[in-house]
Amino acid sequence: MSTPPPQLSHTTEIVIATVVGAVVGVLSGNYLLGGIVGIVLGIGLSVAKTLYVDRKRRRR
């Protein structure tokens, strides 16, 4: 019986998305836009990392 793979940590992606979203919100003066950019970027980075790690594990 094989052991399940360890959980992925998405902390780095969320921090990057939060900082970028905050910067966009402050620079544009539109905090809603900054929040939306942060959320979309966080989801995109997390999905990309999950796909990358999954593909890397399958090649082993």
Secondary structure, DSSP 8 states (H G I E B T S, - for coil): ----------HHHHHHHHHHHHHHHHHHS-HHHHHHHHHHHHHHHHHHHHHHHHHHHHT-
